Amino acid sequence: MNNVLITNATVVNEGKSFAADVRVRNGRIDSIAGSLSALAGEKVLDAAGAWLLPGMIDDQVHFREPGLTAKGDMATESAACVAGGITSFMEMPNVKPATTNLEELEAKYQRASGRARANYAFYLGATNDNIDQIRAVQREQACGIKVFMGASTGAMLVDDEQVLEQIFADSPLLIATHCEDTPMINIAEAAARERYGEDVPMSEHPKIRSAEACYKSSSLAVELAQRFGSRLHVLHLTTARELELFTAGPAAEKRITAEACVHHLFFDESDYARLGARIKCNPAIKRREDREALVAAVANDVIDIIATDHAPHTAEEKAGKYFSAPAGLPLVQHALLMTLEHVHDGHFSVEHAVRKTSHAVADVFGVRERGYIREGWWADLVLVDRDKPTVVRAEDLLYKCGWSPLEGYRFRSAIRTTLVNGEIAWSDGRLAEAVSGRRLSFD
């Protein structure tokens, strides 16, 4: 393993920013001090002018393996992760075959081993008929149980009320929900087709997958969690109204937590005219007022985690009309920079951004010895040039799909170096040879 000394850093950790040197040995943070001298054989990284952050932990990605690897795979999408300062990811079950039993779950870990450049864990997916698999899963086998309470992509909708009650009563792990009401969406789709035929404008997407459909489903999830005392994490909130279902406070003290995704904090319905299907996602990007309310909820600790819901599709697929163009967009390579734009805009501090992208994720999911810059913990670190711009160019993208809705955007910060388990995974615009991702462990 590399032994690394990071000097002259502005360390951002646990609500503070301070000048320090950080020594990394044998994959872990060995020491944090005001001034450290280099030892024989150490690689020295001068972090002058940069923030040193704990790597982002992304609790929601779709890497498309197995079965959908024309869109992305463990190797390509994890490479984009480390280029963007994401050092750990939690991947979703709607692949082919779906990850809905313990055998397929373990097979995913085998696929990631030796290929994932970032650390990894996987969700076990819920269906209307796999409650026995959910009851049997052990803490170290999965990061959580994913429940599609609204149909998105794939055939994993859980719409049997009795099954939902069993999941919320009996799940041994955190329940992570996609909340949209499918019957309401089906009615809205039929009305749009009647009005426009097959040429439904992309701007209709937030009306079809409406705020009302989101609220009906998310309020049901919260009610079930309250009734059964479940550990619930509601993914990708998109509406101001849903925020009334959640409370402000430290994530580690909550039984019911909420997430916002970077694109819902960044785009609003005015962007459909320019980007069309490139920002079609489920749940939909909605009004400017919703985006502003979500940003405020991140700032006031109603929303606990910032994630991506990274979901690549090929450019050819995205070029289709409304009903054929799939939902989802690639985001991991620029998600941390998207979050830091809010810091530059004064919406919240860099310390607060780190809480939402690293600390709170570790707390909510019980990730062992990651998510903080602490002596003895794994050295998952990212150096960010806070005032060096990054322009998003197609030729720099590492996604297998080869496109981004952010092409041409100029971010105000840049990812300089990413370390995963103490190994340099990305530095100065280049991937390292090392593939250093490990299976995440949980407390």
N, C-alpha and C positions, 0 to 999 in steps of 0.2 A: 504493500500500500504506500501511497504518497504520504510523506510527512510534510506538512505545510505550515508556514508561519505567515499569517496575515497581519500586516503592520499598518499603522496610521488610519485605522478604520473608524467610522462613526457607527458604532454598534446600536442597532435598534431592537430592543428586546424588553418584554414585560413592562411596557408603558414608559420606557425611558430611552433616550438617545445619549450616548456617551462615547468619548474617545477611548480606544483600547486596542491592544494587539491580541490576537487569538491564535493559539497554537493547536494544530490538529495532528494527532498521532494515532496510528492504527485504526483509522476510521472514525475516531471520536474526538470531541473537543477536550483537549488536555488541560488547557489553562487559558484564562482571560485576565489580562493585567494591563496596567497603564503602559508598560514598556517591557518587551521581551527581546532577548538577544537570540539570533539565529543559531541553531545547533548544526553540527556537521550533517550534511546530506539533506537538509531541509530546503524545500522550494519556498522562496519568499515572494509573496504577493503584496505589492505596495498598494494599499487601498485608499490612498490620499484622494479626497474629493468624492468618495463613494460611501453609500450606505452599505453596511453589512447586515443582511436580514436573514432570519430563518427561512429556509426554502418554503415556497407555497405548497400546501397540501390540498389537492383538488379532490373534493369528495364526490364529484359527479362527471364522469367521462364515458364516452362510447368509442372504443377503439376498434370495433367491428370484427374482432377475431374471436371465434372461428366463423367461417361461412360468408362473411361480407367483406373480404379482404381487398376487393377492388377499391374500396373507399378508404381503408386504413388498416393498420395492424399494430401489434405490440411494439415492434421495432421502430416503425416510422413515426408513430404518434408520440411515443416516449422520447424520441429524439427532439421533436418539437417542444415537448415539455421542458427538457433541460435547457434548451435554447431560450425559453421564456421564464426561467427561474422557478419552475415547478419541479420539486424533488420527490414528490410522492403523489400517487393517484389512486382513486377507488373507482373501479370500472363496473359498468352496468350489465344486466343479464340478457338484454334483448338482442341476441346474436343467433346463429344457426349452427347447431341446435341451441336452444335457449338454455341459460344456466339456471335450471329449475330443479336440479337434483344434486346430491353431494358428489356423485361421480363426475358430472360435467364441471362442477365447481373446482374440484381438485385438478381436472385436466387443464383448466385455465391457468392455474399456478404453474403447471409444467410448461405450458406454452410461453409464459412470461420469463421463466428462469433462463438466465443467460442471454436474453434478448431485450429485456426492458431496461432502459437507461435510467429510469426513475424507479423508486420503490413502489410496490403495488399491493393491492388487496382487491377483492371482488365481492360483489353482492350476490346473495342467493335470491333468485326471482320467485315471487309468489304467483300462483295460478289458482283457478277455482278448485283444483283437485290435488294439491301437493302439501296439504297441511302436515302430513306425517314427516315430510322432509324438513319443513320449517321447525317442527318440534324437536327434531333430532340434531340440528346443526349445533356445533360447538363454538365457543368464543373465538378460538384461533382460526376457524375455518372461513369466516366471512366478516366483512366490516359491518354488514347489516342485512336486513330483508327489504328488497325493493318491491313496492306494491304500486302497480299502475291502476289507480282508481279512476283514471280516464284513459281511453285508448290513444296512443301516440304512434309509435312505430312497432311493428311486430304484433303478435297475437297473444298478449299477456294481460289483457284487461281482467281485473278481478271485480266482478259486478254482482256476485252472489252475496247478499246481505249476511247470511249465516256464516259464510266462509270469512268475510271481513271480521265479523265478531270473534271467530276462532283465532284468526291471526292476531288481532289486537289483545286477546285474552292470553294467548299461549306463546307468543314469540319470545324466545330467549335472548334475542338481540334487538338493537335499535331498529325501528320500522321507518323506512324512508319512502315518502309517498310522492307520486306524480298526481296532482289533483286537478282534474277537469271533469265535468259531468258529460258523459258521452251522449246520452239521449238529447240533451239540449243542443249539443254540437251537431248531431245528425239532423235535427229540425232546421237549424240555421243553414247547414249545407244544402239541404233540399230547397230552401227558400232562395238561396243565392243561385243555385242552378236554374231554378225556374225563371229568375230575373235575367241572368246573364248567359245562360247556356254553359258551355265549357270555358268561356272566356271570362271567368270571374277575375276581377282585378285583385292583385296581391294586397292592395289596401283594405280589402274586405276581410282579411285574415283575423284581425283583432275583433271584428264584429261577429264572425263565425265562431271563433274560439273565444268567447266573450268573457268579460269580467264576471258576469252572473254565473256562467258555467264554472269558472274558477272558484268563486266564493261558495257555491253550493257544495262542491266536492271538498274543499279545504275545511269548511266548517264541519262537515261530517267527520273528516279525519280527526279533527280536534275533539269533537264530541266523543268519538269512540275511545280516543286516548284518555280522556278525562274519566270516562265510565270504567275503563278497565285498568287504569293506572299504567298505561303503556309508556315506553320511551319512544316518542315520536319526533321525527325530523321532517318537516315539510319542505320539499325541494322547490326551487325556482319560483318564488312568488313574483307576480307581475302586476298586482293591482293595489291601489291605495286602500280599497275597502277591506281586503284580506288582513291588513295590518292590525285591525281591531281584534283579531283572534289571538294575538300574541302579546307578551308582556316584555317590558324592558328589564334589563339586568344582566349579570354575568352568565355566560352560556353554561358554565360548569354547574350552576345552581338550578338549572331548569330541567324539567321533564319533557317539555314540549319546546322545540327549537325550530328556527326558520332560516332559510337560505335565500340569497339573491344571486343571480348570475350576472357576469360582467356585461353581457349584451343588453340585458334589461335595465342596467344602470347607465348604459351608454347611448343606446338608440331609442327612438320613439316613432310613432306612426308617420311622422313627416318624412322618415327615411325610406319608406316603401317606394315612393316615386323614383328615387335614385337607385335603390339597391334591389327592389323587387324580391324574387325568391331567394336571393342571397341572405336575406335576414328572415325568411320564413322559418319559424321554429314553433314548437309546442311546449308550453303554452306561449301564446303570441306576444310579441312586442306590442305594447299598447300606447296609451296617450302620454303626452309630455307630463301631464299632472301625475300620472302613475309613476313615471320614471323619477320625477322629483320627490315624490313621497317615499319611494324605495330608497333613494340616496339618503334622505333624512332619517329613515328607519335604521339604516346602517349606522349613521352617526350617533343616534340615540340608543343603540343597543337593543332595539326591538328585533332587528334582523341580526343573526348571530354569525353567519358564515357567508363569505363570498366565494363562488365557485364558477365553473365554466359551462357545464352541460355540453362540452365539446362533442360534436356529432357530425363528422364529415360525410359528404356525399360527392359523387363525381360532378364535374361541371356539366356534363351532358345531362345527367338527371336533373340538375337544378335549372336547366334551360327549358324545362317543360312548362305547360300551362298549370293553372292553379291546382287542379285536382291530381295531376301527375307529378308535379315537383315535390320532392320529399321535404320534410321539415328537419331542420338542424343545420348548424354551421360550425366550421372549425375555428377554435379560439385559443388553444393552450399556449401557442407561441407568443401571444401578446397579452394574455389575461392579467399578468402582474402589472404590466405597463398601463393597461386600461384602468386598473385600480389606482395606480399612482397618479393618473390624470386628475382624479378627484382630490388628491393631496395638493397638487399644483393649483387646483381651482379653489382651495380653501374649504372644501366640504367637510373634511376631517383630516386628522394629522397622520403622519407616516406611522407613528406608534399605533394608532387606531387601525390603520390598514393592515399592519402586521397581526394585530389581534384577530382580524376577520379572516385573513388568508392562511394563518399558521396556528396561532395559539388556540383559538376557539375550536378549530377542526380537531386538533389533538385532544382537547378537553371533551368535546361532544362524543367523539368516537372512541376515546380511551386509547389513542395511539401511544405505544410505549416508547419513551425516550426520544421523541421527535417533536418538532413544532416549536421548540424554544432553543435559545443559545445558552446552554448550561454545561458546565464542566461535567464530563463523564457521559454526556449524551451524544448520540450520533451526529456527525458533522454534516448535516444537510444545510447548506449555506448558499446565499446568493449575494454577489457584489453588484450593486446598481449604481451606475453613473447618473446621479440625480439630475444633472443639468446638461447631459449630452443627448441630443435628439436622435430618434430612431425613425426613419421613414420606411413604411411597409412596402416592400417590392415583391412581386411575384417570384422573381428569381432567387429570393432569399428564403422562401417558405420551405419548410421541411415536411409538411403534410403530404401524404400520398396523393390526396385529391388535387393539390397544386394551386389552390386559390384561397382567398380570404376576403371577407366583406370589408376589411380594413385597408385594402390596397390603396396606396397614395396618402394614407393618414400619416401625420408627423407627430409622433409622441415626444414628450419633453424629457424623457429619461431613456436609459439604455441598460440592457443586461450585459454586464462585463464578464462575469465568471460565475459558474454554478458548480458547487461541490455536492456530490451524492455519496454518502458514507465515507467522507474524507477524500474521495477521488475527484479530480477535476474532470467534469463531464462536458463542460462548455467553457470556452475562453476566447475572448476577442473575436467573436464571429465564427468560430470553428468548433465542430464536435471533436471531442477527444476519442481516442481509440477505445478506452476503457468502457465496458458495459457493466456498471456497478450497482444497478438496482437490486434491492433485496425484498423479500416478502415481509410485509408489515406485521408487527406483533401488536397485541392489544392487551390492556390491563382488564 
